[in-house]
């Protein structure tokens, strides 16, 4: 997202009450990152988990716990392996954990940890053996309204899975974009913990909670936007063209779902050379006038340039 599109977002700070699920990742990271945390007794640590998980569905809770575990310090991981299986069973979260394993859609390390927690309570995980190394996908997030949407996708960059990179995609639903990809930001290498701190919690601190989504949904949203670029005759953003290799290697291979539109490397290269440049449209919006669509579907022209805060 361009700096111009984000500069007004700070006025939203504190205006929204973030749901517990949106706050959970950063709270878990802070809790488990405290060197003193593993020294607490079982009852105290379980009470802290109870407080943090209040109001969070079992499905969201399991997904977030497994992600946060992967970036927790080694001492915290050891303590969690002792604490978590009994806590999940006593709080009624085992069915969601069981389902997460059975779906066979978890990343390798998360899948192994979920299976280990089930085995710790005497269950034999119903999983199918994987015949290949898990893919590079790490995590993905979504935030949006009727005017704009942001999608963030992260992927691992090393075999040890200690470094991730990512990309954010800005979609605009006002004319002339009509759902097309407007801008992207390519993130440098970071540890998983720092990447989430810098590029996800940034939005949450501005009062705009991100929703965690899976790789299928993330790919569907991005490719649907690119089909809107094709339909609206809008070229790919220059920053995406410059980062073609990352997109082709890490985003395009994400798994398809029943609603994922077809999009190939050839489509990318065609769309990188044809259509109106999105930077030209954005410049016109910022300096002359922009078009917007009201809630009842009518199109209006806002003169004078500048972008009001669509968020």
RODO-2510 file (C-alpha; in nm, 4 decimals, decimal comma):
residues 311
     n   res          X          Y          Z
     1     x     0,0000     0,0000     0,0000
     2     x     0,1314     0,3448    -0,0835
     3     x     0,2169     0,5851     0,1948
     4     x    -0,0609     0,8155     0,0728
     5     x    -0,3216     0,5433     0,1130
     6     x    -0,2083     0,4658     0,4678
     7     x    -0,1281     0,8059     0,6169
     8     x    -0,4859     0,8725     0,7276
     9     x    -0,5234     0,5352     0,8954
    10     x    -0,3690     0,6574     1,2202
    11     x    -0,6822     0,8533     1,3041
    12     x    -0,8547     0,5169     1,3432
    13     x    -0,6238     0,4274     1,6338
    14     x    -0,8261     0,3326     1,9356
    15     x    -1,1614     0,3732     1,7616
    16     x    -1,2322     0,0028     1,7261
    17     x    -1,2457    -0,2588     1,9969
    18     x    -1,0309    -0,5371     1,8584
    19     x    -1,1800    -0,8868     1,8892
    20     x    -0,9913    -1,1338     2,1094
    21     x    -0,8848    -1,3430     1,8075
    22     x    -0,7094    -1,0410     1,6535
    23     x    -0,5168    -0,9675     1,9724
    24     x    -0,4254    -1,3276     2,0490
    25     x    -0,1107    -1,3659     1,8302
    26     x     0,0753    -1,0674     1,9738
    27     x    -0,0366    -1,1505     2,3279
    28     x     0,0890    -1,5076     2,2981
    29     x     0,4170    -1,3890     2,1476
    30     x     0,4663    -1,1463     2,4349
    31     x     0,3666    -1,4019     2,6999
    32     x     0,5807    -1,6890     2,5741
    33     x     0,8690    -1,4580     2,4887
    34     x     0,9063    -1,3607     2,8559
    35     x     1,2076    -1,5543     2,9917
    36     x     1,0327    -1,5912     3,3288
    37     x     0,7176    -1,7464     3,1841
    38     x     0,8345    -2,1122     3,1819
    39     x     0,9060    -2,0905     3,5554
    40     x     0,5393    -2,0448     3,6495
    41     x     0,3370    -2,3282     3,8015
    42     x     0,0809    -2,5168     3,5934
    43     x    -0,2246    -2,3538     3,7476
    44     x    -0,0948    -2,0015     3,6918
    45     x     0,0067    -2,0693     3,3313
    46     x    -0,3249    -2,2371     3,2523
    47     x    -0,5052    -1,9388     3,4006
    48     x    -0,3132    -1,7072     3,1682
    49     x    -0,4107    -1,9217     2,8691
    50     x    -0,7732    -1,9139     2,9849
    51     x    -0,7691    -1,5350     2,9962
    52     x    -0,6085    -1,4942     2,6541
    53     x    -0,8343    -1,7477     2,4820
    54     x    -1,1615    -1,6118     2,6185
    55     x    -1,3939    -1,5308     2,3279
    56     x    -1,1757    -1,7069     2,0686
    57     x    -1,3225    -1,9994     1,8767
    58     x    -1,1477    -2,3351     1,9049
    59     x    -1,0596    -2,3312     1,5347
    60     x    -0,8928    -1,9891     1,5506
    61     x    -0,7317    -2,0742     1,8825
    62     x    -0,5676    -2,3944     1,7543
    63     x    -0,4347    -2,2227     1,4406
    64     x    -0,2899    -1,9350     1,6425
    65     x    -0,1388    -2,1566     1,9125
    66     x     0,0436    -2,3696     1,6566
    67     x     0,1796    -2,0601     1,4776
    68     x     0,2896    -1,8926     1,7998
    69     x     0,4560    -2,2119     1,9255
    70     x     0,6866    -2,2173     1,6232
    71     x     0,8367    -1,8756     1,7080
    72     x     0,8460    -1,9226     2,0878
    73     x     1,1821    -1,9648     2,2656
    74     x     1,3011    -2,3227     2,3200
    75     x     1,2352    -2,3134     2,6972
    76     x     0,8803    -2,1954     2,6381
    77     x     0,8261    -2,4717     2,3814
    78     x     0,9413    -2,7350     2,6301
    79     x     0,7048    -2,5962     2,8939
    80     x     0,4177    -2,5863     2,6452
    81     x     0,4698    -2,9492     2,5467
    82     x     0,4146    -3,0373     2,9120
    83     x     0,1254    -2,7993     2,9666
    84     x    -0,0711    -2,7750     2,6438
    85     x    -0,2114    -3,1278     2,5872
    86     x    -0,3893    -3,1444     2,9246
    87     x    -0,5092    -2,7848     2,8946
    88     x    -0,6558    -2,8418     2,5466
    89     x    -0,8360    -3,1541     2,6686
    90     x    -0,9764    -2,9934     2,9839
    91     x    -1,1003    -2,6866     2,7928
    92     x    -1,2702    -2,8840     2,5160
    93     x    -1,0361    -2,7883     2,2313
    94     x    -0,9227    -3,1389     2,1338
    95     x    -1,1889    -3,1802     1,8591
    96     x    -1,0537    -2,8727     1,6789
    97     x    -0,6971    -2,9984     1,7194
    98     x    -0,8011    -3,3411     1,5919
    99     x    -0,9725    -3,1842     1,2899
   100     x    -0,6708    -2,9655     1,2100
   101     x    -0,4530    -3,2748     1,1933
   102     x    -0,7055    -3,4814     0,9994
   103     x    -0,7393    -3,2118     0,7306
   104     x    -0,3695    -3,2656     0,6550
   105     x    -0,3380    -2,8951     0,5671
   106     x    -0,0938    -2,7822     0,8353
   107     x     0,2663    -2,6880     0,7618
   108     x     0,5137    -2,9606     0,8478
   109     x     0,6310    -2,8329     1,1875
   110     x     0,2794    -2,7332     1,2953
   111     x     0,1436    -3,0696     1,1842
   112     x     0,4074    -3,2545     1,3855
   113     x     0,3375    -3,0473     1,6967
   114     x    -0,0390    -3,0959     1,6724
   115     x     0,0091    -3,4718     1,6341
   116     x     0,2475    -3,4770     1,9329
   117     x    -0,0078    -3,3022     2,1548
   118     x    -0,2734    -3,5553     2,0539
   119     x    -0,0387    -3,8430     2,1262
   120     x     0,0352    -3,6918     2,4683
   121     x    -0,3300    -3,7407     2,5668
   122     x    -0,3382    -4,0976     2,4370
   123     x    -0,4834    -4,0382     2,0894
   124     x    -0,3537    -4,1765     1,7631
   125     x    -0,3702    -3,8903     1,5096
   126     x    -0,5713    -3,9726     1,1973
   127     x    -0,3226    -3,8361     0,9449
   128     x    -0,2030    -3,9406     0,6046
   129     x     0,1738    -3,9593     0,5516
   130     x     0,3150    -3,6743     0,3461
   131     x     0,5189    -3,7845     0,0483
   132     x     0,7036    -3,4559     0,0001
   133     x     0,8488    -3,1687     0,1948
   134     x     0,5863    -2,9135     0,3067
   135     x     0,5613    -2,6088     0,0836
   136     x     0,7071    -2,2695     0,1644
   137     x     0,3813    -2,1094     0,2846
   138     x     0,4021    -1,9610     0,6346
   139     x     0,0955    -1,7447     0,6980
   140     x    -0,1583    -1,5095     0,5400
   141     x    -0,3884    -1,2311     0,6601
   142     x    -0,6798    -1,0231     0,5336
   143     x    -0,8381    -0,6896     0,6175
   144     x    -1,0911    -0,4951     0,4166
   145     x    -1,4122    -0,3040     0,3723
   146     x    -1,6332    -0,2203     0,0743
   147     x    -1,3687     0,0164    -0,0670
   148     x    -1,0311    -0,1491    -0,0153
   149     x    -0,8785    -0,4803     0,0859
   150     x    -0,5293    -0,5724     0,2021
   151     x    -0,3976    -0,9295     0,1715
   152     x    -0,0646    -1,0267     0,3270
   153     x     0,1132    -1,3512     0,2375
   154     x     0,4301    -1,4790     0,4060
   155     x     0,6565    -1,7653     0,2974
   156     x     0,9636    -1,9357     0,4423
   157     x     1,2996    -1,8535     0,2837
   158     x     1,5260    -2,1166     0,4386
   159     x     1,5126    -2,4903     0,4983
   160     x     1,5363    -2,4385     0,8750
   161     x     1,2260    -2,2164     0,8592
   162     x     1,3854    -1,9421     1,0647
   163     x     1,3420    -1,6656     0,8027
   164     x     1,0333    -1,5491     0,6164
   165     x     0,9542    -1,2965     0,3472
   166     x     0,6218    -1,1672     0,2311
   167     x     0,4123    -0,9434     0,0152
   168     x     0,1064    -0,7281     0,0783
   169     x    -0,1519    -0,6673    -0,1928
   170     x    -0,3823    -0,3628    -0,2000
   171     x    -0,7122    -0,4109    -0,3835
   172     x    -0,9420    -0,1171    -0,4641
   173     x    -1,3157    -0,1627    -0,5254
   174     x    -1,3887     0,1909    -0,6404
   175     x    -1,3925     0,2697    -1,0132
   176     x    -1,1963     0,2415    -1,2324
   177     x    -1,0294    -0,0377    -1,0328
   178     x    -1,3421    -0,2408    -0,9577
   179     x    -1,1517    -0,4956    -0,7525
   180     x    -0,8180    -0,4750    -0,9344
   181     x    -0,4773    -0,4906    -0,7708
   182     x    -0,3652    -0,1340    -0,7054
   183     x    -0,0305    -0,1648    -0,5287
   184     x     0,1983    -0,4133    -0,3531
   185     x     0,4703    -0,4025    -0,0920
   186     x     0,7477    -0,6623    -0,0839
   187     x     0,8811    -0,7361     0,2650
   188     x     1,2489    -0,8160     0,3346
   189     x     1,3658    -1,1236     0,5232
   190     x     1,2722    -1,1318     0,8905
   191     x     1,2303    -1,3908     1,1612
   192     x     0,8673    -1,5106     1,1747
   193     x     0,8186    -1,3252     1,5027
   194     x     0,9513    -0,9937     1,3706
   195     x     0,7588    -1,0252     1,0431
   196     x     0,4302    -1,0576     1,2303
   197     x     0,5272    -0,7719     1,4613
   198     x     0,6189    -0,5346     1,1783
   199     x     0,3690    -0,6153     0,9073
   200     x     0,0584    -0,7568     1,0783
   201     x     0,0441    -0,5975     1,4205
   202     x     0,1089    -0,2624     1,2487
   203     x    -0,2487    -0,2783     1,1196
   204     x    -0,3885    -0,3926     1,4523
   205     x    -0,2181    -0,1053     1,6334
   206     x    -0,3974     0,1275     1,3911
   207     x    -0,7333    -0,0210     1,4899
   208     x    -0,7683    -0,2491     1,1880
   209     x    -0,7541    -0,6134     1,2959
   210     x    -0,6222    -0,8639     1,0442
   211     x    -0,8005    -1,1955     0,9916
   212     x    -0,5815    -1,5021     0,9427
   213     x    -0,6644    -1,6896     0,6217
   214     x    -0,5307    -2,0059     0,4624
   215     x    -0,3225    -2,0406     0,1468
   216     x    -0,6196    -2,1379    -0,0711
   217     x    -0,8180    -1,8288     0,0257
   218     x    -0,5148    -1,6015    -0,0037
   219     x    -0,4390    -1,7220    -0,3552
   220     x    -0,8044    -1,6959    -0,4594
   221     x    -0,8299    -1,3334    -0,3458
   222     x    -0,5082    -1,2287    -0,5191
   223     x    -0,5833    -1,4053    -0,8476
   224     x    -0,9403    -1,2735    -0,8533
   225     x    -0,7919    -0,9252    -0,8226
   226     x    -0,5617    -0,9937    -1,1173
   227     x    -0,8586    -1,1033    -1,3290
   228     x    -1,0122    -0,7646    -1,2406
   229     x    -0,6938    -0,5999    -1,3697
   230     x    -0,7470    -0,7882    -1,6933
   231     x    -1,1138    -0,6875    -1,7100
   232     x    -1,0441    -0,3219    -1,6296
   233     x    -0,7408    -0,3057    -1,8634
   234     x    -0,5072    -0,2054    -1,5794
   235     x    -0,1440    -0,3136    -1,5907
   236     x     0,0311    -0,4810    -1,2997
   237     x     0,1926    -0,2420    -1,0482
   238     x     0,5602    -0,1719    -1,1130
   239     x     0,6583    -0,3118    -0,7730
   240     x     0,4929    -0,6440    -0,8550
   241     x     0,6627    -0,6581    -1,1949
   242     x     0,9945    -0,5931    -1,0206
   243     x     0,9241    -0,8824    -0,7825
   244     x     0,7994    -1,1237    -1,0483
   245     x     1,0326    -1,4021    -0,9312
   246     x     0,8930    -1,4016    -0,5772
   247     x     0,5341    -1,3988    -0,7006
   248     x     0,5913    -1,6852    -0,9453
   249     x     0,7834    -1,8943    -0,6938
   250     x     0,5840    -1,8398    -0,3750
   251     x     0,2338    -1,7101    -0,4556
   252     x     0,1350    -1,8738    -0,7831
   253     x     0,2106    -2,2303    -0,6578
   254     x    -0,0240    -2,1957    -0,3577
   255     x    -0,3015    -2,4590    -0,3656
   256     x    -0,6127    -2,3968    -0,5726
   257     x    -0,9692    -2,4139    -0,4479
   258     x    -1,2952    -2,4571    -0,6419
   259     x    -1,3234    -2,0789    -0,6913
   260     x    -0,9591    -2,0044    -0,7766
   261     x    -0,9454    -1,8418    -1,1220
   262     x    -0,6819    -1,9638    -1,3678
   263     x    -0,3754    -1,7441    -1,3956
   264     x    -0,0402    -1,8437    -1,5452
   265     x     0,3108    -1,7035    -1,5811
   266     x     0,2144    -1,6113    -1,9370
   267     x    -0,0847    -1,4152    -1,8037
   268     x     0,1483    -1,2336    -1,5639
   269     x     0,3869    -1,1364    -1,8427
   270     x     0,1027    -1,0176    -2,0668
   271     x    -0,0502    -0,8111    -1,7882
   272     x     0,2908    -0,6620    -1,7111
   273     x     0,3013    -0,5082    -2,0589
   274     x    -0,0590    -0,4159    -2,1431
   275     x    -0,3175    -0,1815    -1,9994
   276     x    -0,3106     0,1532    -1,8242
   277     x    -0,0402     0,1924    -1,5628
   278     x    -0,1874     0,1850    -1,2092
   279     x     0,0648     0,4473    -1,0979
   280     x    -0,0855     0,6910    -1,3493
   281     x    -0,4373     0,6276    -1,2188
   282     x    -0,3237     0,6730    -0,8584
   283     x    -0,1431     0,9965    -0,9437
   284     x    -0,4576     1,1347    -1,1081
   285     x    -0,6621     1,0380    -0,8006
   286     x    -0,4168     1,2111    -0,5702
   287     x    -0,3817     1,5315    -0,7710
   288     x    -0,7003     1,5899    -0,9730
   289     x    -1,0063     1,3812    -0,8859
   290     x    -1,1145     1,0322    -0,8005
   291     x    -1,4233     0,8237    -0,8530
   292     x    -1,6011     0,6452    -0,5706
   293     x    -1,9005     0,4193    -0,5335
   294     x    -2,1597     0,4881    -0,2647
   295     x    -2,3287     0,2222    -0,0542
   296     x    -2,6290     0,2182    -0,2879
   297     x    -2,4036     0,1536    -0,5877
   298     x    -2,4024     0,5023    -0,7384
   299     x    -2,0792     0,6400    -0,8769
   300     x    -1,9660     0,9876    -0,7707
   301     x    -1,6715     1,2087    -0,8683
   302     x    -1,4696     1,3672    -0,5906
   303     x    -1,2785     1,6700    -0,7192
   304     x    -0,9643     1,8258    -0,5818
   305     x    -0,7385     1,5230    -0,5578
   306     x    -0,6348     1,3516    -0,2397
   307     x    -0,7692     1,0265    -0,1002
   308     x    -1,0065     1,0279     0,1900
   309     x    -0,9532     0,7526     0,4418
   310     x    -1,1458     0,4579     0,2961
   311     x    -1,0669     0,2537     0,6034
***
